[in-house]
Amino acid sequence: MTERVATTVGVFPLPDWAKSDLADLKGHQKHDLVDGDEGEAITGAYEEARAEVLDRQVDAGLDRVVEGQLRWDDMLAHPLAVHDAVETRGIVRYYDNNNFYREPVVTDELGFDGDVARELDAAADRGDLQAVVPGPYSLADLATDEFYGDDADFLDAVADFLASEVEAFPEVETLFVLEPSLVENPPVEGEDERASEAVDAVANAAGPGTDVVVHTYWGALDERVHAHLLDADVDALGYDFVANHEDNLYNINEYGTKESIAAGVVDGQNTLVEDAEQIAERADWLEENTPAADFETVYLTPNTELFYLPYSTFEEKLAALGEATDIAEVTA
C-alpha cells in the first residue's frame, strides 16, 4: 500500500507581524546584514517567527516539518547570498514572476559556511524534520561566476559547497532538493548528465537514514533531462501537477520514475485554497493514472515555494494538506 506523506517544499511567507517588525528593525540597522551578524533584535524576531511556523505545521498534522527558511529573502539564492566568497549586487528577477533577489556573484573559492545547518539545529526538536536546499543546478543558474571561469567547474563547486552544508545537518527524515531551473532553463545535451552528477554529490552527503527528494516545478522536465535525472542516486523525484499535469504524467508512464515521488498537487502561488477532499482526490487520480507504477511513498506537497502567499492563506493550505492524508487513511 502506498504511503502518503503530507509535507511542503519550504520557503514560507513571514507572519504578518514579523514582516512588519523585521522591516522596521532592518531599516534602522546601519551595518550590512549579509555577513549574518543581524543583531539580537532581528535574530529574536526570526526565532519567534520560526517557532510560529513550526507550530502551524505541527497543528496542521503535517508528516514532515521544515524550518521555514524565513531568512531567505533571496529565495533559493540565499545560501550563496550570505556566503563570504560572494558579493550581492543588483536586483534580478526571480524566474518569470514578480519577485526579485540580489544577484550573488561568486568572487572567491566556495567553502563550507554552515548557515542552513544552523537554522535546522534550531528546529531539530520539532517532530519529523525535513531539510530544504536549492539544487546545485538551480543555485548555479541563479548565480554569476567570477572566480571559476568554466561552467562545469562552477557547477561542481556549487555542488561541493551544498554537499558540505548537507553533511553538517542534524538528523533529518527527508531532504528536499529544489531544482526549478531544470525546467525553466534546462541544460543542453551534454550538460544534463553533469547536472545529474551534481545532484548526486548533494544527495550522497545526506545521512544514511535520510530520504532524498529532487523536486522540480513550473512545468515538466523535457524527456532527455528527465532520463538523466532518473539516473541520480535519490529516493524520489518531484513533479508539478498544478502547472503541467499532462507532460509530467507522460514522463512517468513513458519512462518510469523512482519508487517514490513528490506530487505537487497544491498551488503554491494561488490564493484559492484547495480543500482536503480535493487534495486527496488529486492523489487518487495520480495513482489511478500511473498503472505501471507501484509507489512506495507519495509526498503530497505544494508545487512551489509558499512565500508567494498571504500568511493566512498559507495557514489554510497547511491545514488542508494535513487533513488530506487523514482522509486517505480512513478511505484505505
C-alpha positions as CSV (number, residue, x, y, z in Angstrom):
1,M,0.0,0.0,0.0
2,T,1.3,3.4,-0.9
3,E,2.1,5.7,2.0
4,R,1.0,9.3,1.6
5,V,3.1,11.9,3.4
6,A,1.9,15.5,3.8
7,T,4.8,18.0,3.6
8,T,5.9,21.2,1.9
9,V,8.8,22.4,-0.2
10,G,9.5,25.1,2.4
11,V,10.5,28.8,1.9
12,F,7.5,30.1,3.8
13,P,6.0,33.6,4.0
14,L,6.7,35.6,7.1
15,P,3.9,36.0,9.6
16,D,2.4,39.4,9.2
17,W,3.7,40.8,12.5
18,A,7.2,39.6,11.7
19,K,7.2,41.1,8.2
20,S,6.4,44.5,9.8
21,D,8.7,44.2,12.7
22,L,11.7,43.0,10.6
23,A,11.2,45.7,8.0
24,D,11.4,48.3,10.8
25,L,14.4,46.7,12.5
26,K,16.3,46.3,9.3
27,G,15.6,49.8,8.3
28,H,17.1,51.1,11.5
29,Q,20.1,48.8,11.4
30,K,23.1,50.6,9.9
31,H,25.6,47.7,9.2
32,D,25.4,45.3,6.3
33,L,23.3,42.3,7.1
34,V,24.9,40.0,4.5
35,D,27.6,38.8,7.0
36,G,25.0,37.2,9.2
37,D,25.6,39.5,12.1
38,E,22.0,40.5,12.4
39,G,21.8,41.7,15.9
40,E,19.8,40.4,18.9
41,A,16.5,42.1,18.0
42,I,16.5,40.7,14.4
43,T,17.7,37.3,15.5
44,G,15.0,37.2,18.2
45,A,12.2,38.1,15.7
46,Y,13.3,35.3,13.3
47,E,13.4,32.8,16.2
48,E,9.9,33.8,17.3
49,A,8.6,33.6,13.7
50,R,10.3,30.2,13.2
51,A,8.7,28.8,16.3
52,E,5.3,30.0,15.0
53,V,5.6,28.4,11.6
54,L,6.8,25.2,13.2
55,D,3.7,25.2,15.5
56,R,1.5,25.8,12.4
57,Q,2.9,22.7,10.7
58,V,2.5,20.5,13.8
59,D,-1.0,21.8,14.4
60,A,-1.9,21.1,10.8
61,G,-0.8,17.5,11.2
62,L,1.9,17.6,8.5
63,D,4.0,14.4,8.5
64,R,7.2,16.3,7.9
65,V,8.0,19.8,9.2
66,V,10.5,22.3,7.8
67,E,12.4,25.1,9.4
68,G,10.6,27.5,7.1
69,Q,13.5,29.4,5.5
70,L,12.1,32.7,6.8
71,R,15.5,34.4,6.5
72,W,15.7,33.5,2.8
73,D,14.9,37.0,1.5
74,D,16.8,36.0,-1.7
75,M,14.7,32.7,-2.0
76,L,16.7,29.8,-3.4
77,A,19.8,32.1,-3.9
78,H,20.1,32.6,-0.1
79,P,22.9,30.1,0.7
80,L,25.2,31.9,-1.7
81,A,23.9,35.4,-0.9
82,V,25.2,35.1,2.7
83,H,28.5,33.4,1.8
84,D,31.8,35.2,2.5
85,A,33.1,34.3,-1.0
86,V,30.1,36.0,-2.6
87,E,29.2,39.6,-3.4
88,T,25.5,40.5,-3.7
89,R,24.9,43.2,-6.4
90,G,21.9,44.3,-8.5
91,I,18.3,43.2,-8.1
92,V,17.4,40.3,-10.5
93,R,14.0,38.9,-11.4
94,Y,13.4,35.6,-9.7
95,Y,12.5,33.3,-12.6
96,D,9.5,34.6,-14.6
97,N,7.5,36.2,-11.9
98,N,7.2,39.5,-9.9
99,N,9.7,38.5,-7.2
100,F,13.3,39.7,-7.1
101,Y,16.5,38.7,-5.4
102,R,20.0,40.1,-5.0
103,E,22.4,38.7,-7.6
104,P,25.0,36.5,-5.9
105,V,28.4,36.9,-7.6
106,V,31.0,34.3,-6.7
107,T,34.3,36.1,-6.4
108,D,36.4,33.6,-4.4
109,E,36.5,29.8,-3.7
110,L,33.4,28.4,-2.2
111,G,33.8,26.6,1.1
112,F,31.7,25.4,4.0
113,D,29.5,28.1,5.5
114,G,27.0,26.3,7.8
115,D,24.2,28.8,7.6
116,V,21.5,26.3,6.7
117,A,22.7,23.8,9.3
118,R,22.4,26.4,12.0
119,E,18.8,27.1,11.1
120,L,18.0,23.4,11.1
121,D,19.6,22.9,14.5
122,A,17.2,25.5,15.9
123,A,14.3,23.3,14.7
124,A,15.7,19.8,15.4
125,D,13.4,19.0,18.3
126,R,10.1,19.6,16.4
127,G,8.8,16.3,15.1
128,D,10.0,14.6,11.9
129,L,12.3,17.2,10.4
130,Q,12.7,17.8,6.7
131,A,15.6,19.9,5.3
132,V,15.3,22.1,2.2
133,V,18.2,23.2,0.0
134,P,18.4,24.6,-3.5
135,G,19.6,22.1,-6.1
136,P,23.1,22.7,-7.4
137,Y,22.0,23.3,-11.0
138,S,19.4,25.9,-9.9
139,L,21.7,27.6,-7.5
140,A,24.4,27.9,-10.1
141,D,21.8,29.1,-12.6
142,L,20.7,31.9,-10.2
143,A,24.3,33.0,-9.5
144,T,27.1,34.6,-11.5
145,D,30.6,33.2,-11.6
146,E,33.6,35.5,-11.5
147,F,36.1,33.0,-10.0
148,Y,36.0,29.5,-11.6
149,G,35.8,30.6,-15.2
150,D,34.2,27.5,-16.5
151,D,30.5,26.4,-16.3
152,A,31.3,22.8,-15.5
153,D,33.8,23.7,-12.8
154,F,31.4,26.2,-11.3
155,L,28.6,23.7,-11.2
156,D,30.9,21.2,-9.5
157,A,32.0,23.9,-7.0
158,V,28.4,24.7,-6.1
159,A,27.6,21.0,-5.7
160,D,30.6,20.5,-3.4
161,F,29.5,23.6,-1.4
162,L,26.0,22.3,-1.0
163,A,27.3,18.8,-0.1
164,S,29.4,20.3,2.7
165,E,26.4,22.1,4.0
166,V,24.2,19.0,4.0
167,E,26.9,17.0,5.8
168,A,26.6,19.4,8.7
169,F,22.8,18.9,9.1
170,P,21.3,17.4,12.2
171,E,19.4,14.1,11.6
172,V,16.5,14.7,9.2
173,E,13.9,12.3,7.8
174,T,13.9,13.8,4.4
175,L,15.9,16.3,2.2
176,F,14.1,18.2,-0.5
177,V,16.5,19.4,-3.2
178,L,14.6,22.1,-5.2
179,E,15.5,22.2,-8.9
180,P,13.1,24.6,-10.8
181,S,15.9,25.6,-13.2
182,L,15.9,22.1,-14.7
183,V,12.5,23.1,-16.1
184,E,12.9,26.8,-16.5
185,N,16.4,26.8,-18.1
186,P,17.1,23.2,-18.9
187,P,20.7,22.1,-19.5
188,V,21.7,21.4,-23.1
189,E,22.7,18.0,-24.3
190,G,25.9,17.0,-22.6
191,E,25.3,19.3,-19.6
192,D,22.3,17.3,-18.4
193,E,24.5,14.4,-17.3
194,R,26.7,16.9,-15.3
195,A,23.5,18.3,-13.7
196,S,22.5,14.8,-12.6
197,E,26.0,14.1,-11.2
198,A,25.9,17.4,-9.3
199,V,22.6,16.3,-7.7
200,D,24.3,13.0,-6.8
201,A,27.0,14.9,-4.9
202,V,24.4,16.7,-2.8
203,A,22.3,13.6,-2.2
204,N,25.2,11.4,-1.2
205,A,26.1,13.9,1.5
206,A,22.8,13.2,3.3
207,G,22.8,10.8,6.2
208,P,22.1,7.1,5.6
209,G,18.6,7.3,7.1
210,T,17.5,10.4,5.1
211,D,15.3,10.1,2.0
212,V,16.3,12.5,-0.7
213,V,13.7,14.0,-3.0
214,V,14.6,16.2,-6.0
215,H,11.6,18.4,-6.7
216,T,11.1,20.2,-10.0
217,Y,8.4,22.7,-10.7
218,W,6.8,25.4,-13.0
219,G,6.2,22.8,-15.7
220,A,7.7,19.4,-16.8
221,L,11.2,18.2,-17.5
222,D,12.0,17.6,-21.1
223,E,12.4,13.9,-21.8
224,R,16.2,13.9,-22.0
225,V,16.7,15.8,-18.7
226,H,14.1,13.6,-17.0
227,A,16.0,10.5,-18.2
228,H,19.3,11.7,-16.8
229,L,17.7,12.8,-13.5
230,L,16.3,9.2,-13.1
231,D,20.0,8.1,-13.0
232,A,20.6,10.3,-10.0
233,D,21.1,8.4,-6.7
234,V,18.0,9.8,-5.0
235,D,14.9,8.2,-3.5
236,A,12.2,10.3,-5.2
237,L,11.6,12.8,-8.0
238,G,9.1,15.6,-7.6
239,Y,6.5,16.6,-10.3
240,D,4.4,19.7,-10.6
241,F,0.9,18.5,-11.3
242,V,-0.5,22.1,-10.9
243,A,1.5,23.7,-13.8
244,N,1.6,20.8,-16.2
245,H,-0.1,17.5,-15.2
246,E,-0.2,16.0,-18.7
247,D,3.5,16.1,-19.5
248,N,4.5,15.1,-16.1
249,L,2.1,12.1,-16.3
250,Y,3.6,11.3,-19.7
251,N,7.1,11.3,-18.3
252,I,6.2,8.9,-15.5
253,N,4.2,6.5,-17.7
254,E,6.6,6.6,-20.7
255,Y,10.0,6.5,-18.9
256,G,9.2,5.4,-15.4
257,T,10.3,7.1,-12.2
258,K,11.7,6.4,-8.8
259,E,9.9,4.1,-6.3
260,S,8.6,7.2,-4.5
261,I,7.6,10.6,-5.9
262,A,6.7,14.0,-4.6
263,A,3.4,15.2,-6.1
264,G,2.9,19.0,-6.3
265,V,-0.9,18.9,-6.0
266,V,-1.5,22.2,-4.1
267,D,-1.0,25.5,-5.9
268,G,1.8,27.4,-4.0
269,Q,1.2,30.7,-5.9
270,N,-2.6,30.9,-6.0
271,T,-4.7,32.2,-3.1
272,L,-7.5,29.8,-3.9
273,V,-7.4,27.2,-1.1
274,E,-7.9,23.6,-2.1
275,D,-9.9,21.6,0.5
276,A,-8.6,18.3,1.9
277,E,-11.0,16.3,-0.3
278,Q,-9.7,17.9,-3.5
279,I,-6.1,17.1,-2.5
280,A,-6.9,13.5,-1.7
281,E,-8.8,13.2,-5.0
282,R,-5.8,14.5,-6.9
283,A,-3.6,11.9,-5.2
284,D,-6.1,9.2,-6.1
285,W,-6.1,10.5,-9.7
286,L,-2.3,10.3,-9.8
287,E,-2.2,6.7,-8.6
288,E,-5.1,5.6,-10.9
289,N,-3.4,7.2,-14.0
290,T,0.1,5.6,-13.4
291,P,-0.9,1.9,-13.6
292,A,2.6,0.6,-14.1
293,A,3.9,2.4,-11.0
294,D,3.7,0.9,-7.5
295,F,4.8,3.9,-5.4
296,E,6.2,3.2,-2.0
297,T,5.6,6.8,-0.9
298,V,3.9,9.8,-2.4
299,Y,4.8,13.1,-0.8
300,L,1.8,15.4,-1.1
301,T,3.1,18.9,-1.3
302,P,2.5,22.4,-2.8
303,N,4.0,22.6,-6.2
304,T,6.3,25.6,-5.4
305,E,7.7,27.5,-2.5
306,L,5.0,29.2,-0.4
307,F,6.5,32.6,0.2
308,Y,4.2,34.0,-2.6
309,L,1.1,33.5,-0.4
310,P,-0.6,35.8,2.2
311,Y,0.2,34.3,5.6
312,S,-3.5,33.4,6.4
313,T,-3.8,31.6,3.0
314,F,-0.5,29.7,3.8
315,E,-2.0,28.6,7.1
316,E,-5.2,27.3,5.4
317,K,-3.2,25.3,2.8
318,L,-1.2,23.7,5.5
319,A,-4.3,22.6,7.3
320,A,-5.8,21.2,4.1
321,L,-2.7,19.2,3.4
322,G,-2.6,17.7,6.8
323,E,-6.2,16.7,6.7
324,A,-5.8,15.2,3.2
325,T,-3.6,12.3,4.4
326,D,-6.1,11.6,7.2
327,I,-8.8,11.2,4.6
328,A,-6.6,8.8,2.6
329,E,-6.0,6.7,5.8
330,V,-9.8,6.5,6.5
331,T,-10.6,5.5,2.9
332,A,-8.0,2.8,2.9
